[in-house]
Amino acid sequence: MLKLENVYFSYESKNYILEDISLEFKKGLKIAILGRNGCGKTTLMLLCSGILKPKKGKIFIDDLEIKNPGLLKKHVGIVFQNPDTQLLAAKVYQDISFGLFNIGYEKQVVKKKVDEIISKLGIEHLKYRPTQFLSYGQKRLVSIADILVMEPEYIFLDEPEAYLDYKSFLKVQEIISELPKEGKSVIISTHDSDFAFEWADYIYVIDNKTVALHGTPDYVFSQVEILQEIGLKIPYAKRLEV
């Protein structure tokens, strides 16, 4: 389990962007971090992945406090909203294999792992294609492959549904729905209430710099007054139940 306990964070100013954040991500679950744009969802993911360090508070992996944020990278992978910030190599195969070579895997092992991930995501036809000529949806799939090939236990995706065509959206949704069945925890950030309601097992709502609400989708979206104050809409499927 990945757990944050009373975490605070600010950038250059003294004003905290996130305050007193306490939450936990259990393995095998689909978890949504829901909130309006600019509420700190991406910053929270960067803290969880070790890219940013809390100003105060603690982060744990399986009850072991992680004092060096770099150690989180062994357990956590993050897929950014803009894939161009993640694709580093000229061609798809090189990009997906980069992380494995970087930590010392031999060529044959790398080839096997990359081929397995490429097959799993259905992007065999992109294997030797230049990354600069990929569509946005294809880039998102390759950036997901970059992370999955490293076999993290916790996978964060920042707004995975954003700016995708319908076919690419369905493929990404299929991928992030299957991974928890392998015992991995998949955590997405989103401002889309409908997507969170339909997809997630558990939801954390971020507002006013902290966790404003959390629970199962049914519970979270039964808190109509709180959600309206925050500015989040009630999912269409939930409104039909009334």
C-alpha positions in Angstrom: 0.0 0.0 0.0 1.2 3.5 -0.8 0.2 6.0 1.9 0.5 9.8 2.4 0.2 11.0 5.9 -0.4 14.8 6.7 1.5 15.9 3.6 2.1 19.6 2.8 3.6 21.0 -0.3 4.5 24.4 -1.8 6.7 25.5 -4.7 8.7 28.7 -4.3 6.2 30.7 -2.2 5.3 30.1 1.4 1.7 29.4 0.4 0.9 25.7 0.4 -0.6 24.2 -2.7 -1.6 21.1 -0.8 -2.3 21.0 2.9 -2.7 18.1 5.3 -3.1 15.5 2.6 -3.7 12.0 4.0 -4.8 9.1 1.7 -3.9 5.6 0.7 -3.7 3.6 -2.5 -4.3 -0.1 -2.0 -3.1 -2.6 -4.6 -5.5 -4.1 -7.1 -7.8 -1.0 -7.1 -8.8 1.6 -9.7 -8.6 4.9 -7.9 -9.6 8.4 -9.2 -8.3 11.7 -7.9 -11.1 14.0 -8.8 -11.1 17.8 -8.8 -11.4 21.0 -10.8 -8.5 22.1 -13.0 -5.8 23.7 -11.0 -6.7 22.1 -7.7 -3.4 20.3 -7.2 -4.1 16.8 -8.7 -1.0 16.8 -10.8 1.2 18.1 -8.0 -0.2 15.3 -5.8 0.8 12.7 -8.4 4.3 14.2 -8.6 4.6 13.8 -4.8 3.5 10.2 -5.0 6.0 9.4 -7.7 9.0 10.9 -6.0 9.5 13.7 -8.5 8.5 16.3 -5.8 9.4 16.1 -2.1 6.8 17.1 0.6 7.6 20.1 2.7 6.0 18.3 5.6 4.4 15.0 6.2 5.3 11.3 5.5 5.0 8.9 2.6 4.9 5.1 3.2 5.2 2.0 1.0 3.9 -1.0 2.8 4.3 0.7 6.2 8.0 1.6 5.4 8.5 5.4 5.6 10.2 6.7 2.4 12.5 9.5 3.4 14.3 9.6 0.0 11.8 10.4 -2.7 14.0 8.7 -5.3 13.1 5.3 -3.7 9.5 5.8 -4.8 10.5 5.5 -8.4 11.2 1.8 -7.9 7.5 1.3 -7.0 5.7 4.0 -8.8 5.3 5.0 -12.5 3.6 8.2 -13.8 2.2 8.8 -17.3 2.0 12.6 -17.9 -0.9 14.3 -19.6 1.3 15.6 -22.5 3.1 12.6 -23.9 5.7 14.8 -25.7 7.3 15.5 -22.3 7.8 11.7 -21.8 8.9 10.5 -25.2 12.7 10.8 -25.3 13.9 8.6 -28.2 13.6 8.9 -32.0 11.7 5.7 -32.5 9.1 3.8 -30.5 11.2 0.7 -29.7 14.1 2.8 -28.5 11.8 4.9 -26.3 10.1 1.9 -24.6 13.5 0.2 -24.0 15.3 3.2 -22.7 14.4 2.7 -19.0 15.3 -1.0 -19.0 18.7 -0.3 -20.6 19.3 2.5 -18.2 19.0 0.2 -15.2 21.3 -2.4 -16.7 19.1 -5.1 -18.3 20.8 -7.2 -21.1 19.7 -6.7 -24.7 17.8 -10.0 -25.0 15.9 -9.4 -21.8 15.0 -5.9 -22.9 13.8 -7.2 -26.2 11.6 -9.8 -24.6 10.0 -7.3 -22.1 9.4 -4.7 -24.7 7.9 -7.1 -27.2 5.5 -8.3 -24.5 4.3 -4.8 -23.6 4.0 -3.8 -27.3 1.9 -6.9 -27.9 -0.2 -6.3 -24.7 -1.0 -2.7 -25.9 -1.6 -3.7 -29.5 1.0 -1.4 -30.9 3.2 -3.8 -32.8 2.7 -1.8 -35.9 4.3 1.2 -34.2 7.4 -0.6 -33.1 9.9 1.0 -35.4 8.0 4.2 -36.2 9.5 7.6 -35.5 7.9 9.0 -32.4 7.5 12.5 -34.0 5.1 11.0 -36.6 2.8 9.4 -34.1 -0.8 10.7 -33.5 -1.6 12.1 -30.1 -3.4 8.8 -29.2 -0.5 6.7 -30.3 1.9 8.8 -28.3 -0.3 8.3 -25.2 -0.1 4.5 -25.8 3.6 4.6 -26.2 4.0 6.7 -23.0 1.9 4.1 -21.1 4.2 1.3 -22.5 7.2 3.3 -21.3 5.9 3.0 -17.8 4.4 -0.5 -17.9 7.6 -2.1 -19.2 9.3 -1.0 -15.9 6.7 -3.1 -13.9 5.7 -0.6 -11.2 3.2 -1.6 -8.5 1.5 1.8 -8.6 0.7 3.5 -11.9 -0.5 7.1 -12.0 -2.0 8.6 -15.1 -2.6 12.3 -15.4 -6.0 13.0 -17.2 -5.7 9.8 -19.3 -9.0 10.6 -21.1 -8.0 14.1 -22.2 -7.7 15.0 -25.9 -8.1 11.4 -27.2 -10.1 10.3 -30.1 -12.8 7.8 -29.3 -10.8 4.7 -30.5 -7.7 5.7 -28.5 -9.9 6.5 -25.4 -11.4 3.0 -25.5 -8.0 1.4 -25.8 -6.6 3.4 -22.8 -9.7 2.6 -20.8 -9.3 -1.1 -21.5 -5.6 -1.0 -20.4 -6.2 0.8 -17.1 -9.1 -1.4 -16.3 -7.1 -4.6 -16.8 -4.0 -3.7 -14.8 -5.7 -3.9 -11.3 -6.5 -7.5 -12.1 -2.8 -8.1 -12.1 -2.5 -6.7 -8.6 -1.4 -3.3 -9.6 -2.9 -0.1 -8.3 -4.0 2.3 -11.1 -4.6 5.9 -10.0 -5.9 8.6 -12.4 -6.4 12.3 -12.1 -9.5 13.7 -13.7 -12.1 16.5 -13.6 -14.6 14.2 -15.5 -17.2 13.1 -13.0 -18.9 10.7 -15.4 -15.6 8.9 -16.1 -14.7 8.7 -12.4 -18.1 7.3 -11.5 -18.1 4.6 -14.2 -14.5 3.5 -13.9 -13.2 3.9 -10.3 -13.5 1.6 -7.3 -12.6 4.5 -5.0 -12.5 8.3 -5.4 -10.6 11.1 -3.6 -12.0 14.6 -4.2 -9.4 17.4 -3.9 -10.6 20.9 -3.1 -9.3 23.9 -1.1 -5.8 22.3 -1.0 -6.8 19.1 0.7 -9.0 15.9 0.5 -12.5 17.2 0.7 -14.3 13.9 0.3 -13.4 10.3 -0.3 -15.2 6.9 -0.6 -16.8 4.7 -3.2 -18.3 6.3 -6.3 -21.8 5.8 -5.0 -21.0 7.5 -1.7 -19.0 10.4 -3.1 -21.6 11.3 -5.7 -24.4 11.0 -3.1 -22.8 14.1 -1.4 -24.6 16.5 -3.8 -24.3 19.7 -1.8 -20.6 19.3 -1.2 -19.9 18.5 -4.8 -22.0 21.5 -6.0 -20.0 23.8 -3.6 -16.8 22.5 -5.1 -18.1 22.9 -8.6 -18.1 19.3 -9.7 -21.1 17.9 -11.6 -23.1 14.9 -10.6 -22.6 12.1 -13.2 -25.4 11.5 -15.7 -25.8 7.9 -14.6 -26.2 9.0 -10.9 -28.7 11.6 -11.8 -30.8 9.0 -13.5 -31.1 7.1 -10.2 -33.0 10.0 -8.6 
